[in-house]
Amino acid sequence: MQTWKSVDEYVAAAPKEVQPKLREIRAAIRDVAPDAGESISYGMAFYNYKGESGFKGRFCYFGLQKAHIGLYIPPPIMEEHKAELTAYKTTKSALQLPLDKPIPISLIKKLIRDRMRRHEAGEPGSHARDRKLGQSKNK
């Protein structure tokens, strides 16, 4: 796996035709979460909440795949917005943004705002580790 030292390097290493899309996603995340820490994790752009580390600090990732850009946000964000995501392939924590379509900036911002709101509220179950430990509010 290729390793980069920064998100700037990550974007610069992508094919030229995809770089504007990656920059759009990055700008949307930074616009909504300007205090989020930015780094590379698992070979992708990674954002943590105000520099927090560990599971609870995980905020979101985005990464270029062969046919799409993946936006990865811990559950239950995708499930709660599934009616708005019908035009995209999704999993419980991923949104696939096709390379041949415009980037849905307002939708990305909405998902990131919701993730930030949940994190700031300290909602149980908003972190994967909480769910594994049985601390979810749906217990």
C-alpha positions as CSV (number, residue, x, y, z in Angstrom):
1,M,0.0,0.0,0.0
2,Q,1.2,3.5,-0.9
3,T,1.9,5.7,2.1
4,W,1.6,9.4,2.1
5,K,2.6,11.8,4.9
6,S,-0.3,14.3,4.4
7,V,-3.6,14.7,2.7
8,D,-1.9,17.2,0.4
9,E,0.4,14.4,-0.8
10,Y,-2.5,11.9,-1.0
11,V,-4.5,14.3,-3.3
12,A,-1.4,15.1,-5.4
13,A,-0.7,11.4,-6.0
14,A,-4.2,10.8,-7.4
15,P,-4.9,10.9,-11.1
16,K,-5.1,14.6,-12.3
17,E,-8.8,14.2,-13.4
18,V,-9.8,13.0,-9.9
19,Q,-7.9,15.6,-7.8
20,P,-10.6,18.3,-8.1
21,K,-13.2,15.9,-6.7
22,L,-10.9,14.9,-3.8
23,R,-10.3,18.6,-3.1
24,E,-14.0,19.3,-3.1
25,I,-14.7,16.5,-0.5
26,R,-11.8,17.8,1.6
27,A,-13.1,21.3,1.5
28,A,-16.6,20.2,2.4
29,I,-15.2,18.4,5.5
30,R,-13.0,21.3,6.5
31,D,-15.9,23.8,6.0
32,V,-18.2,21.9,8.4
33,A,-15.5,20.7,10.8
34,P,-12.7,23.3,10.7
35,D,-11.2,22.0,14.0
36,A,-10.9,18.4,12.9
37,G,-7.4,17.0,12.8
38,E,-6.3,15.8,9.4
39,S,-3.9,13.0,8.6
40,I,-3.5,9.7,6.7
41,S,-4.8,6.5,8.2
42,Y,-5.4,3.1,6.4
43,G,-4.0,4.8,3.3
44,M,-6.8,7.4,3.1
45,A,-7.5,10.9,4.2
46,F,-8.6,10.8,7.9
47,Y,-10.2,13.3,10.1
48,N,-10.4,13.1,13.9
49,Y,-12.5,15.2,16.2
50,K,-10.4,18.2,17.4
51,G,-7.3,16.1,17.6
52,E,-8.8,13.4,19.8
53,S,-7.2,10.0,19.4
54,G,-8.5,6.5,19.5
55,F,-12.0,5.2,18.5
56,K,-13.9,8.1,20.0
57,G,-11.9,10.6,18.0
58,R,-12.7,9.0,14.6
59,F,-14.7,11.3,12.5
60,C,-14.5,10.3,8.9
61,Y,-12.3,9.1,6.1
62,F,-12.3,9.5,2.3
63,G,-10.4,7.5,-0.2
64,L,-10.1,6.9,-3.9
65,Q,-11.0,3.5,-5.1
66,K,-11.0,2.1,-8.7
67,A,-14.5,3.4,-9.7
68,H,-15.5,5.7,-6.9
69,I,-14.5,7.8,-4.0
70,G,-15.5,6.3,-0.6
71,L,-16.6,8.5,2.2
72,Y,-16.5,6.5,5.4
73,I,-18.4,7.7,8.5
74,P,-19.0,5.6,11.6
75,P,-22.6,4.3,12.0
76,P,-25.5,5.1,12.3
77,I,-25.1,8.1,10.0
78,M,-25.7,6.3,6.7
79,E,-28.7,4.4,8.0
80,E,-30.3,7.5,9.3
81,H,-30.0,9.3,6.0
82,K,-30.8,6.3,3.7
83,A,-33.7,8.1,2.1
84,E,-31.3,10.8,0.9
85,L,-28.7,8.2,-0.3
86,T,-30.8,6.1,-2.7
87,A,-28.8,7.4,-5.7
88,Y,-25.6,5.9,-4.2
89,K,-24.2,2.6,-3.2
90,T,-23.9,2.5,0.6
91,T,-23.0,0.2,3.5
92,K,-23.6,0.9,7.1
93,S,-20.5,3.2,7.2
94,A,-19.7,4.0,3.6
95,L,-21.0,6.1,0.8
96,Q,-19.6,5.4,-2.7
97,L,-19.4,8.5,-4.9
98,P,-19.0,7.5,-8.5
99,L,-16.2,9.2,-10.4
100,D,-18.4,10.0,-13.4
101,K,-20.9,12.1,-11.3
102,P,-20.6,15.4,-9.6
103,I,-19.7,15.4,-5.9
104,P,-22.8,16.0,-3.8
105,I,-21.2,18.7,-1.6
106,S,-24.4,19.7,0.3
107,L,-25.1,16.0,1.1
108,I,-21.6,15.4,2.4
109,K,-21.8,18.5,4.5
110,K,-25.1,17.3,6.0
111,L,-23.6,13.9,6.9
112,I,-20.6,15.5,8.4
113,R,-22.7,17.9,10.4
114,D,-24.8,15.0,11.8
115,R,-21.6,13.1,12.7
116,M,-20.2,16.2,14.5
117,R,-23.5,16.8,16.3
118,R,-23.6,13.2,17.6
119,H,-20.0,13.4,18.7
120,E,-20.5,16.7,20.5
121,A,-23.6,15.4,22.2
122,G,-21.6,12.3,23.4
123,E,-24.4,10.1,22.2
124,P,-23.9,6.5,23.3
125,G,-23.6,4.2,20.3
126,S,-22.2,6.9,18.1
127,H,-18.8,5.2,18.4
128,A,-18.1,1.7,17.1
129,R,-16.3,0.8,20.3
130,D,-19.4,1.7,22.4
131,R,-21.5,-0.7,20.3
132,K,-19.0,-3.5,20.6
133,L,-19.0,-3.1,24.4
134,G,-22.8,-3.1,24.5
135,Q,-23.2,0.5,25.5
136,S,-25.5,1.5,22.7
137,K,-28.7,3.3,23.5
138,N,-30.5,0.5,21.7
139,K,-29.2,-2.0,24.1
